[in-house]
């Protein structure tokens, strides 16, 4: 496919996403099935165009004066990819499978690219109904923070210290051009190419041998802040596919015991193969047998550390999942908050005197973060929050004295693409008085 034909395809996919209000991966998959002539590079390039357009959907519509799929795509070529009006016009010739030629109005708008008068939710590319929540999180830095959250994300991996060391794996992956992560001590970073594609890491011998896992640097950092150490009794209460469980096993050097579970048994399905590949031997998976079953009942009051990677809106991962920011609704936020309160109450029953809960979300808004911690403390007099500066003491040296990472109400720490170059993660520690 020509670059112009890829633009036409991306416009078709964007129209499908908008018309049927469906996730971008589903629309892209259906387009690929209906156009089997398109090779893997074509599909990847089309996906990259679609995701860039979704990242900059509001600002692109603003500069183009309309919110049609074509307008959003054209605007994103200028805002996200830096193409000037002439370069975009060269792709829009109307010939064969190329988009129609630019109108005079489109050319004029692409040359002007006016965002100076745009309100925060337009300049920052986020749903207007979240403006109050995001301003509470970032104050005057709101637009800059949200613009950073609208950029492409790199691909990060965590080297599995149960099997190797970062210094050993770097030469083995040298052909993929890894970079040392700015903060995480066992992380490596890979940049995507101009087409948005990164290296296919899952097929490398090192991945198949369990020497690394794909994991954002922010996720690596907050899991380490939990303070897991060899010999402890630990619960990963929302383990899902096991990403943080694997990191806990490495941090504990396969010593002590980790109990991994999840309220949704289906989400646990991948964890068994991942544990085996990583060589994690101190993990016991507790799968619920049905709705309402508590597979950890025998552990009540016995656990040193409960990791709560809580269900949330995922706002902090919008760089990777830009379509979700336009599909999240107030009702979904309300539901996540209820789930967060429930899972914290469940964690409290497991912790022994002196034990801790590490509460983590991949969100940046206080209602899912500080306010949930405050509500928990109001309902649980036997717990106290740990000073976030004590939490930061466990962070890598590059972050350990970063007071600007303390969350708005002072209960935890907040990572973000602008502040730390990571996804948006929140972490707070709650300790049972003993």
Secondary structure, DSSP 8 states (H G I E B T S, - for coil): --HHHHHHHHHHHHHHHHHHT--HHHHHHHHHHH-TTS-HHHHHHHHHHHHHHHHTHHHHHHHHTS-SHHHHHHHHHHHTT---HHHHHHH---STTS-----HHHHHHHHH---TT--HHHHTTS-GGGHHHHHHHHGGGHHHHHHHTTS---EEEEE-TTT--HHHHHHHTGGG--EE-SS-TTEEEE---TTS----GGGSHHHHTTSEEE--HHHHHHHHHT---TT-EEEETT-TTSHHHHHHHHHTTT-SEEEE--SSGGGGTTHHHHHHHHT--SEEE----STT--TTGGGTT-EEEEEEE-----GGGTTT-GGGGGT--HHHHHHHHHHHHHHHHHHHHHEEEEEEEEEEES---GGGTHHHHHHHHHH-TTEEE--HHHHHTTS-TTTTT-GGGB-TTSSSEE--HHHHSS---EEEEEEE--
